[in-house]
Amino acid sequence: MFLSPNHEGNFRKLLQWDGTNVSDLERKAMFFIFAGNEEILKRIEMFYDFEERVIQTEITDNIAYLSSGARSLVLLGFNLFNNFPCGTVMDLFRSLDEQNCELALNGIRIRLGLE
């Protein structure tokens, strides 16, 4: 399911930093996606407040610096976290390369409790 050992390590670090409960599929799905994309991971605090444990929904300026694929992954992560509006499935997946598509699909599987 993980793209690499580095992805798994980053995922576990985000869960630990946040104090995510093992049954919290919403956060786990979002962190899985965020941990698998270096562009997002480098700017993680622009998208998630670890102190307040909330997403940073004022993201217009924050996502302007990301590639279209990373923007789609942030929006998907937010949607899986709390149903944040993200456009259609086709809108999100149209800009994803094969690796990010796999990342997105596995994030959805986590959120649905299939992993």
ROSE-446155 format. One record per residue (C-alpha): residue number from 0; residue in three letters; chain; x, y, z. Coordinates in nm, 3 decimals, always signed. Layout:
<atoms>
> NUM_Ala_A_X_Y_Z
...
</atoms>
This chain:
<atoms>
> 0_Met_A_+0.000_+0.000_+0.000
> 1_Phe_A_+0.282_+0.245_+0.082
> 2_Leu_A_+0.475_+0.389_-0.210
> 3_Ser_A_+0.808_+0.335_-0.034
> 4_Pro_A_+0.960_+0.276_+0.310
> 5_Asn_A_+1.010_+0.655_+0.329
> 6_His_A_+0.636_+0.708_+0.270
> 7_Glu_A_+0.553_+0.469_+0.554
> 8_Gly_A_+0.801_+0.640_+0.788
> 9_Asn_A_+0.663_+0.985_+0.707
> 10_Phe_A_+0.308_+0.858_+0.762
> 11_Arg_A_+0.396_+0.716_+1.104
> 12_Lys_A_+0.572_+1.042_+1.201
> 13_Leu_A_+0.264_+1.248_+1.109
> 14_Leu_A_+0.038_+1.017_+1.310
> 15_Gln_A_+0.269_+1.043_+1.609
> 16_Trp_A_+0.309_+1.422_+1.579
> 17_Asp_A_-0.069_+1.460_+1.570
> 18_Gly_A_-0.143_+1.194_+1.832
> 19_Thr_A_-0.388_+1.032_+1.591
> 20_Asn_A_-0.603_+0.759_+1.741
> 21_Val_A_-0.574_+0.425_+1.558
> 22_Ser_A_-0.948_+0.431_+1.484
> 23_Asp_A_-0.940_+0.782_+1.329
> 24_Leu_A_-0.974_+0.685_+0.963
> 25_Glu_A_-1.030_+1.045_+0.854
> 26_Arg_A_-0.692_+1.170_+0.975
> 27_Lys_A_-0.515_+0.849_+0.876
> 28_Ala_A_-0.642_+0.881_+0.517
> 29_Met_A_-0.539_+1.245_+0.494
> 30_Phe_A_-0.195_+1.185_+0.649
> 31_Phe_A_-0.140_+0.884_+0.421
> 32_Ile_A_-0.190_+1.106_+0.118
> 33_Phe_A_+0.014_+1.395_+0.258
> 34_Ala_A_+0.302_+1.166_+0.364
> 35_Gly_A_+0.332_+1.024_+0.013
> 36_Asn_A_+0.383_+1.353_-0.167
> 37_Glu_A_+0.708_+1.541_-0.097
> 38_Glu_A_+0.566_+1.870_-0.222
> 39_Ile_A_+0.288_+1.857_+0.036
> 40_Leu_A_+0.503_+1.708_+0.310
> 41_Lys_A_+0.753_+1.997_+0.288
> 42_Arg_A_+0.468_+2.241_+0.353
> 43_Ile_A_+0.256_+2.024_+0.583
> 44_Glu_A_+0.203_+2.298_+0.843
> 45_Met_A_+0.046_+2.519_+0.576
> 46_Phe_A_-0.230_+2.260_+0.544
> 47_Tyr_A_-0.269_+2.116_+0.893
> 48_Asp_A_-0.239_+2.276_+1.238
> 49_Phe_A_-0.091_+2.007_+1.464
> 50_Glu_A_-0.148_+2.213_+1.778
> 51_Glu_A_-0.520_+2.266_+1.717
> 52_Arg_A_-0.551_+1.939_+1.520
> 53_Val_A_-0.746_+2.101_+1.236
> 54_Ile_A_-0.698_+2.148_+0.864
> 55_Gln_A_-0.603_+2.493_+0.740
> 56_Thr_A_-0.907_+2.565_+0.523
> 57_Glu_A_-0.778_+2.909_+0.421
> 58_Ile_A_-0.575_+2.736_+0.152
> 59_Thr_A_-0.611_+2.955_-0.155
> 60_Asp_A_-0.268_+3.112_-0.113
> 61_Asn_A_-0.110_+2.795_+0.022
> 62_Ile_A_-0.198_+2.574_-0.273
> 63_Ala_A_-0.094_+2.831_-0.532
> 64_Tyr_A_+0.266_+2.713_-0.488
> 65_Leu_A_+0.186_+2.347_-0.554
> 66_Ser_A_+0.170_+2.153_-0.877
> 67_Ser_A_-0.179_+2.069_-1.000
> 68_Gly_A_-0.139_+1.709_-0.882
> 69_Ala_A_-0.036_+1.813_-0.531
> 70_Arg_A_-0.327_+2.060_-0.518
> 71_Ser_A_-0.566_+1.779_-0.604
> 72_Leu_A_-0.416_+1.560_-0.331
> 73_Val_A_-0.453_+1.834_-0.068
> 74_Leu_A_-0.818_+1.883_-0.163
> 75_Leu_A_-0.880_+1.509_-0.158
> 76_Gly_A_-0.712_+1.477_+0.181
> 77_Phe_A_-0.931_+1.756_+0.318
> 78_Asn_A_-1.240_+1.594_+0.168
> 79_Leu_A_-1.158_+1.259_+0.327
> 80_Phe_A_-1.093_+1.436_+0.658
> 81_Asn_A_-1.418_+1.633_+0.687
> 82_Asn_A_-1.601_+1.636_+0.354
> 83_Phe_A_-1.435_+1.965_+0.251
> 84_Pro_A_-1.559_+2.058_-0.099
> 85_Cys_A_-1.311_+1.939_-0.358
> 86_Gly_A_-1.484_+1.922_-0.694
> 87_Thr_A_-1.568_+1.608_-0.884
> 88_Val_A_-1.374_+1.284_-0.893
> 89_Met_A_-1.273_+1.364_-1.250
> 90_Asp_A_-1.154_+1.712_-1.147
> 91_Leu_A_-0.930_+1.560_-0.882
> 92_Phe_A_-0.793_+1.265_-1.075
> 93_Arg_A_-0.735_+1.439_-1.409
> 94_Ser_A_-0.410_+1.597_-1.289
> 95_Leu_A_-0.268_+1.295_-1.107
> 96_Asp_A_+0.016_+1.089_-1.245
> 97_Glu_A_+0.023_+0.714_-1.185
> 98_Gln_A_+0.201_+0.736_-0.849
> 99_Asn_A_-0.027_+1.009_-0.712
> 100_Cys_A_-0.332_+0.824_-0.844
> 101_Glu_A_-0.224_+0.517_-0.647
> 102_Leu_A_-0.169_+0.738_-0.343
> 103_Ala_A_-0.520_+0.887_-0.378
> 104_Leu_A_-0.690_+0.551_-0.427
> 105_Asn_A_-0.516_+0.400_-0.125
> 106_Gly_A_-0.609_+0.705_+0.084
> 107_Ile_A_-0.972_+0.647_-0.014
> 108_Arg_A_-0.939_+0.280_+0.082
> 109_Ile_A_-0.811_+0.379_+0.427
> 110_Arg_A_-1.098_+0.623_+0.477
> 111_Leu_A_-1.351_+0.357_+0.381
> 112_Gly_A_-1.193_+0.107_+0.622
> 113_Leu_A_-1.082_-0.125_+0.343
> 114_Glu_A_-0.716_-0.127_+0.455
</atoms>
